[in-house]
Amino acid sequence: MGKGDMKSKKGKINRGSFGASRPKKKQNKKARIEKLNLAKSE
């Protein structure tokens, strides 16, 4: 997990993109954790 990994925060910072691990807007911590858990279970 590093700069080349698009699922990690470092990878998203490197590419300048946003997602579950690097949200654009500040999101409620509970909602963010639930979203990450749903993505992992799929």
MOBEL-V611287 format. One record per residue. N is the residue number from 1. RES is the residue in three letters. PHI is phi as a letter, one per 30 degrees, with the letter a starting at -180 (* if undefined). Layout:
n={N N}
res={RES RES}
phi={PHI PHI}
This chain:
n={1 2 3 4 5 6 7 8 9 10 11 12 13 14 15 16 17 18 19 20 21 22 23 24 25 26 27 28 29 30 31 32 33 34 35 36 37 38 39 40 41 42}
res={MET GLY LYS GLY ASP MET LYS SER LYS LYS GLY LYS ILE ASN ARG GLY SER PHE GLY ALA SER ARG PRO LYS LYS LYS GLN ASN LYS LYS ALA ARG ILE GLU LYS LEU ASN LEU ALA LYS SER GLU}
phi={* a d d d d d c d d d d d d d i c b a d d b d d c d c e e d d d d d d d d d d d d d}
